[in-house]
Amino acid sequence: MEGNEPVYPFRYLEPVLASCADCEVELVTIGTSAVKNSYVVQDGDWTELKKDLEAITYDGIAPYALFNEHLQPGATYIYTDGVQLHPNDRLLLEKGNTILSRSTGEAQQFLERTALVYRGNYI
């Protein structure tokens, strides 16, 4: 996430994960492919997950079709720049999904509309 302001999503995720006594978190990183990793958060300690999130290199290539395969209803958090690779590239949120983004302009409008249409949240 270097250069992509990870502090912003961390501020949101910190209280969510801190309240987690014992839960499993699945991290899916999307670039030209999707890579899954699982983490166990015990007593709100998400140090390992945070370290791995900080090490993610932003490459700017993430077709939303790859995201869509991994979305499920409920507590799913998506950190994205909101840039569409082509006009038909859509993020198909499930109810209860949350988009975390610092995007502005057209990318922000795209993400806000997406959250509204699919009954998700935009933070």
Backbone hydrogen bonds, N-H to C=O, Kabsch-Sander energy under -0.5 kcal/mol:
donor,donor_aa,acceptor,acceptor_aa,energy
2,E,56,I,-1.3
4,N,1,M,-2.9
8,Y,5,E,-1.1
10,F,6,P,-2.0
11,R,7,V,-2.1
12,Y,8,Y,-1.1
13,L,9,P,-3.0
14,E,10,F,-2.6
16,V,12,Y,-0.8
17,L,13,L,-3.0
18,A,14,E,-2.5
19,S,15,P,-1.3
20,C,17,L,-1.4
21,A,19,S,-0.8
23,C,41,V,-2.4
25,V,39,Y,-3.1
27,L,25,V,-0.6
27,L,37,N,-3.3
28,V,26,E,-0.6
29,T,27,L,-0.6
29,T,35,V,-2.5
31,G,33,S,-2.2
35,V,29,T,-2.3
37,N,27,L,-2.3
39,Y,25,V,-2.6
41,V,23,C,-3.2
41,V,39,Y,-0.5
42,Q,40,V,-0.6
42,Q,45,D,-0.7
43,D,21,A,-3.9
44,G,20,C,-2.1
45,D,42,Q,-2.1
46,W,44,G,-0.9
50,K,46,W,-2.7
51,K,47,T,-2.5
52,D,48,E,-2.1
53,L,49,L,-2.5
54,E,50,K,-2.4
55,A,51,K,-1.1
56,I,53,L,-1.2
58,Y,56,I,-0.6
62,A,60,G,-0.6
66,L,63,P,-1.7
67,F,63,P,-0.7
68,N,64,Y,-2.7
69,E,65,A,-1.0
70,H,67,F,-2.5
71,L,67,F,-0.6
71,L,68,N,-0.8
74,G,95,K,-2.5
76,T,74,G,-1.8
76,T,96,G,-0.5
78,I,98,T,-3.1
79,Y,77,Y,-0.5
80,T,78,I,-0.6
80,T,100,L,-1.4
84,Q,82,G,-0.5
89,D,86,H,-2.2
90,R,88,N,-0.6
92,L,90,R,-0.7
93,L,91,L,-1.4
96,G,119,R,-1.4
97,N,94,E,-2.1
98,T,76,T,-3.0
99,I,121,N,-3.0
100,L,78,I,-3.7
100,L,98,T,-0.5
101,S,99,I,-0.5
107,A,104,T,-0.9
108,Q,104,T,-0.8
109,Q,105,G,-2.2
110,F,106,E,-2.5
111,L,107,A,-2.2
112,E,108,Q,-2.7
113,R,109,Q,-2.5
114,T,110,F,-2.3
115,A,111,L,-2.4
116,L,112,E,-2.1
117,V,113,R,-3.0
118,Y,114,T,-2.3
119,R,116,L,-0.9
120,G,115,A,-2.6
121,N,97,N,-2.3
123,I,99,I,-2.9
